[in-house]
Amino acid sequence: MSDISERLRRLFIRRRDSYRDCFRGPSGERVLADLAAFCNWNVAIPPGDAPAMAYEEGKRRVFLRIKSLAEMDDRRLSRLIDDGEDENGG
């Protein structure tokens, strides 16, 4: 494994572990529940005002990123690193 690959691997692991540390446990679960409600993460956004729709979709995406990183297991993390992707699939 190259030095760059190893640094990237450590960066991904450190980032995932930081999200886990913040959002696991009773306090983290309460914060995630509050963010889920605020971000309307599981509510369909009705068509209409385009700027309002974009705003709501932005809130939803932030929540999904936090949730994804906080819940990411080692296997998924390894796949992302091996495939050269980031958490957004790119």
N, CA and C of each residue as an Amber inpcrd file, in Angstrom:
protein
   270
   0.8550000  -1.1810000   0.0000000   0.0000000   0.0000000   0.0000000
   0.8950000   1.2360000   0.0000000   0.5800000   2.1750000  -0.8530000
   1.3940000   3.3860000  -0.9350000   1.1790000   4.2710000   0.2870000
   2.1170000   5.1830000   0.4710000   2.0280000   6.1240000   1.5910000
   0.7580000   6.9660000   1.4950000   0.4060000   7.3710000   0.2780000
  -0.8130000   8.1740000   0.0840000  -2.0440000   7.3520000   0.4310000
  -2.0740000   6.0960000  -0.0110000  -3.2090000   5.2210000   0.3030000
  -3.3500000   5.0180000   1.8040000  -2.2310000   4.8300000   2.4760000
  -2.2730000   4.6330000   3.9280000  -2.7480000   5.8940000   4.6380000
  -2.3020000   7.0510000   4.1870000  -2.7720000   8.3050000   4.8010000
  -4.2610000   8.4990000   4.5570000  -4.7180000   8.1610000   3.3630000
  -6.1430000   8.2680000   3.0550000  -6.9510000   7.3260000   3.9380000
  -6.4620000   6.1050000   4.0980000  -7.1350000   5.1220000   4.9540000
  -7.2540000   5.6490000   6.3820000  -6.1590000   6.1880000   6.9210000
  -6.1910000   6.7320000   8.2880000  -7.1560000   7.9090000   8.3910000
  -7.1920000   8.7470000   7.3570000  -8.1120000   9.8850000   7.3450000
  -9.5650000   9.4210000   7.3920000  -9.9170000   8.4460000   6.5560000
 -11.2810000   7.9140000   6.5490000 -11.6370000   7.3130000   7.9090000
 -10.7370000   6.5250000   8.4660000 -11.0020000   5.8840000   9.7570000
 -11.1690000   6.9300000  10.8500000 -10.2920000   7.9220000  10.8740000
 -10.3760000   8.9780000  11.8950000 -11.6950000   9.7440000  11.7680000
 -12.1030000  10.0530000  10.5430000 -13.3600000  10.7750000  10.3360000
 -14.5510000   9.9430000  10.7990000 -14.5910000   8.6740000  10.3950000
 -15.6920000   7.7990000  10.8030000 -15.7300000   7.6620000  12.3190000
 -14.5740000   7.4510000  12.9350000 -14.5210000   7.2860000  14.3870000
 -14.9540000   8.5560000  15.1170000 -14.6450000   9.7050000  14.5680000
 -15.0780000  10.9750000  15.1790000 -16.5950000  11.0860000  15.1590000
 -17.2140000  10.7210000  14.0390000 -18.6760000  10.7480000  13.9690000
 -19.2690000   9.7440000  14.9480000 -18.6960000   8.5660000  15.0340000
 -19.1770000   7.5630000  15.9910000 -19.0960000   8.0880000  17.4160000
 -17.9610000   8.6800000  17.7640000 -17.7840000   9.1940000  19.1220000
 -18.8430000  10.2370000  19.4600000 -19.1740000  11.0780000  18.4920000
 -20.1590000  12.1480000  18.7310000 -21.5870000  11.6330000  18.8260000
 -21.9450000  10.6620000  17.9860000 -23.3560000  10.3390000  17.8200000
 -23.7770000   8.9770000  18.3430000 -22.8850000   8.2420000  18.9730000
 -23.2780000   6.9900000  19.6190000 -23.5860000   7.2660000  21.0750000
 -24.3300000   6.3830000  21.6800000 -24.6850000   6.5540000  23.0820000
 -25.9760000   7.3400000  23.2230000 -26.4900000   7.4290000  24.4370000
 -27.7890000   8.0720000  24.6740000 -27.8580000   9.5240000  24.2000000
 -26.8470000  10.3160000  24.4960000 -26.8790000  11.7260000  24.0750000
 -26.8370000  11.8400000  22.5620000 -25.9660000  11.0730000  21.9360000
 -25.8700000  11.0980000  20.4780000 -27.1580000  10.6630000  19.8110000
 -27.8080000   9.6510000  20.3730000 -29.0760000   9.1830000  19.8190000
 -30.1520000  10.2560000  19.9350000 -30.1550000  10.9900000  21.0390000
 -31.1290000  12.0840000  21.1870000 -30.8650000  13.1900000  20.1670000
 -29.5930000  13.5080000  19.9600000 -29.2490000  14.5400000  18.9740000
 -29.6440000  14.0780000  17.5710000 -29.3600000  12.8240000  17.2260000
 -29.7460000  12.3200000  15.9080000 -31.2590000  12.3390000  15.7200000
 -32.0020000  11.9920000  16.7590000 -33.4640000  12.0340000  16.6680000
 -33.9490000  13.4600000  16.4380000 -33.3430000  14.4170000  17.1330000
 -33.7060000  15.8190000  16.9460000 -33.3670000  16.2750000  15.5260000
 -32.1770000  15.9240000  15.0530000 -31.7840000  16.2970000  13.6900000
 -32.6830000  15.6380000  12.6440000 -33.0630000  14.3870000  12.8790000
 -33.9500000  13.6980000  11.9380000 -35.2660000  14.4490000  11.7930000
 -35.8180000  14.8850000  12.9170000 -37.0780000  15.6380000  12.8700000
 -36.8800000  16.9950000  12.2000000 -35.8290000  17.7000000  12.5690000
 -35.5770000  19.0260000  12.0090000 -35.2950000  18.9670000  10.5100000
 -34.5760000  17.9310000  10.0890000 -34.1570000  17.8290000   8.6830000
 -35.1840000  17.1380000   7.7930000 -36.2960000  16.6760000   8.3820000
 -37.3410000  15.9950000   7.6000000 -36.7480000  14.8860000   6.7350000
 -35.8770000  14.0960000   7.2970000 -35.1100000  13.1410000   6.5050000
 -35.9550000  12.0560000   5.8520000 -37.0930000  11.7170000   6.4300000
 -37.9120000  10.6530000   5.8410000 -39.2610000  11.1610000   5.3520000
 -39.3230000  12.4550000   5.0300000 -40.5630000  13.0670000   4.5510000
 -40.3700000  13.4510000   3.0930000 -41.3260000  13.0660000   2.2570000
 -41.2640000  13.4580000   0.8480000 -41.4210000  14.9740000   0.7450000
 -40.5940000  15.5680000  -0.0770000 -40.6570000  17.0170000  -0.2710000
 -41.6470000  17.2910000  -1.3950000 -42.7530000  17.9800000  -1.0900000
 -43.7540000  18.2270000  -2.1320000 -43.2140000  19.1940000  -3.1830000
 -43.5980000  18.9730000  -4.4390000 -43.1580000  19.8980000  -5.4810000
 -43.7450000  21.2820000  -5.2490000 -43.0640000  22.2570000  -5.7470000
 -43.5410000  23.6240000  -5.5680000 -42.4050000  24.5970000  -5.7120000
 -42.2040000  25.3840000  -4.6960000 -41.1800000  26.4200000  -4.6810000
 -39.7820000  25.7850000  -4.7600000 -39.0860000  25.9870000  -5.8790000
 -37.7830000  25.3470000  -6.1020000 -36.7480000  25.7090000  -5.0330000
 -36.5930000  26.9830000  -4.6490000 -35.6140000  27.2870000  -3.5930000
 -35.9520000  26.6110000  -2.2570000 -37.2290000  26.5460000  -1.9130000
 -37.6320000  25.8850000  -0.6680000 -37.3440000  24.3880000  -0.7440000
 -37.5910000  23.7970000  -1.9060000 -37.3050000  22.3710000  -2.0850000
 -35.8070000  22.1010000  -1.9520000 -34.9940000  22.9660000  -2.5570000
 -33.5420000  22.7950000  -2.4790000 -33.0590000  22.9350000  -1.0350000
 -33.6290000  23.8680000  -0.3050000 -33.2670000  24.0720000   1.1000000
 -33.5810000  22.8130000   1.9150000 -34.7810000  22.2750000   1.7420000
 -35.1780000  21.0710000   2.4800000 -34.3090000  19.8810000   2.0930000
 -33.9980000  19.7500000   0.8050000 -33.1420000  18.6470000   0.3650000
 -31.7390000  18.7890000   0.9460000 -31.2480000  20.0080000   1.0600000
 -29.9390000  20.2370000   1.6730000 -29.9130000  19.7910000   3.1250000
 -30.9640000  20.1200000   3.8820000 -31.0420000  19.6810000   5.2860000
 -31.0310000  18.1550000   5.3580000 -31.8170000  17.5390000   4.4810000
 -31.9240000  16.0840000   4.4590000 -30.5690000  15.4380000   4.1630000
 -29.8360000  15.9640000   3.2090000 -28.5370000  15.3950000   2.8350000
 -27.5170000  15.5070000   3.9670000 -27.5400000  16.6220000   4.6840000
 -26.6180000  16.7700000   5.8200000 -26.9180000  15.7030000   6.8700000
 -28.1970000  15.5160000   7.1830000 -28.5600000  14.4980000   8.1630000
 -28.1110000  13.1130000   7.6980000 -28.3610000  12.7850000   6.4320000
 -27.9950000  11.4650000   5.9250000 -26.4830000  11.2340000   5.9690000
 -25.7100000  12.2680000   5.7330000 -24.2420000  12.1290000   5.8270000
 -23.8280000  11.8250000   7.2650000 -24.3710000  12.5750000   8.2110000
 -24.0490000  12.3490000   9.6230000 -24.4290000  10.9330000  10.0230000
 -25.6460000  10.5290000   9.6920000 -26.1390000   9.2000000  10.0520000
 -25.2880000   8.1030000   9.4060000 -24.9550000   8.2820000   8.1450000
 -24.1530000   7.2910000   7.4320000 -22.7800000   7.1120000   8.0730000
 -22.1150000   8.2030000   8.3830000 -20.7820000   8.1060000   8.9850000
 -20.8470000   7.5630000  10.4080000 -21.8500000   7.9590000  11.1660000
 -21.9700000   7.5000000  12.5530000 -22.2510000   6.0020000  12.6300000
 -22.9170000   5.4580000  11.6030000 -23.3130000   4.0490000  11.6230000
 -22.4520000   3.1550000  10.7360000 -21.4580000   3.7130000  10.0650000
 -20.6580000   2.9510000   9.1040000 -19.8480000   1.8560000   9.7930000
 -19.9850000   0.6320000   9.2810000 -19.2010000  -0.4680000   9.8390000
 -17.8550000  -0.5750000   9.1130000 -16.9830000  -1.4080000   9.6540000
 -15.6320000  -1.5340000   9.1070000 -15.6390000  -2.0580000   7.6720000
 -16.5580000  -2.9590000   7.3700000 -16.6130000  -3.5200000   6.0170000
 -16.9580000  -2.4600000   4.9820000 -17.9600000  -1.6350000   5.2870000
 -18.3460000  -0.5530000   4.3720000 -17.2080000   0.4570000   4.2380000
 -16.5740000   0.7850000   5.3390000 -15.4550000   1.7210000   5.3060000
 -14.3300000   1.1840000   4.4220000 -14.0000000  -0.0890000   4.5600000
 -12.9490000  -0.6930000   3.7390000 -13.3140000  -0.6700000   2.2640000
 -14.5780000  -0.9380000   1.9520000 -15.0260000  -0.8880000   0.5520000
 -14.8640000   0.5080000  -0.0250000 -15.2580000   1.5290000   0.7420000
 -15.1160000   2.9060000   0.2660000 -13.6530000   3.2340000  -0.0130000
 -12.7890000   2.8410000   0.8960000 -11.3630000   3.1290000   0.7350000
 -10.7980000   2.3630000  -0.4620000 -11.1130000   1.0820000  -0.5520000
 -10.5800000   0.2510000  -1.6350000 -11.0740000   0.7000000  -3.0040000
 -12.3130000   1.1930000  -3.0590000 -12.8840000   1.6570000  -4.3290000
 -12.4910000   3.0880000  -4.6500000 -11.8200000   3.7540000  -3.6980000
 -11.4050000   5.1350000  -3.9240000 -12.5520000   6.1150000  -3.9060000
 -13.6210000   5.7820000  -3.1970000 -14.7860000   6.6520000  -3.1170000
 -14.7290000   7.4740000  -1.8450000 -15.5790000   8.5000000  -1.7960000
 -15.8120000   9.1930000  -0.5390000 -17.1770000   8.7540000  -0.0270000
 -17.6340000   9.3390000   1.0620000 -18.8980000   8.9270000   1.6610000
 -20.0940000   9.2430000   0.7750000 -19.9150000  10.0920000  -0.2190000
 -21.0080000  10.4750000  -1.1090000 -21.0410000   9.6140000  -2.3630000
 -20.1860000   8.5980000  -2.4240000 -20.1840000   7.7060000  -3.5680000
 -19.3600000   8.2100000  -4.7420000 -18.5440000   9.2590000  -4.5270000
 -17.7950000   9.8130000  -5.6630000 -16.3200000   9.7370000  -5.4980000
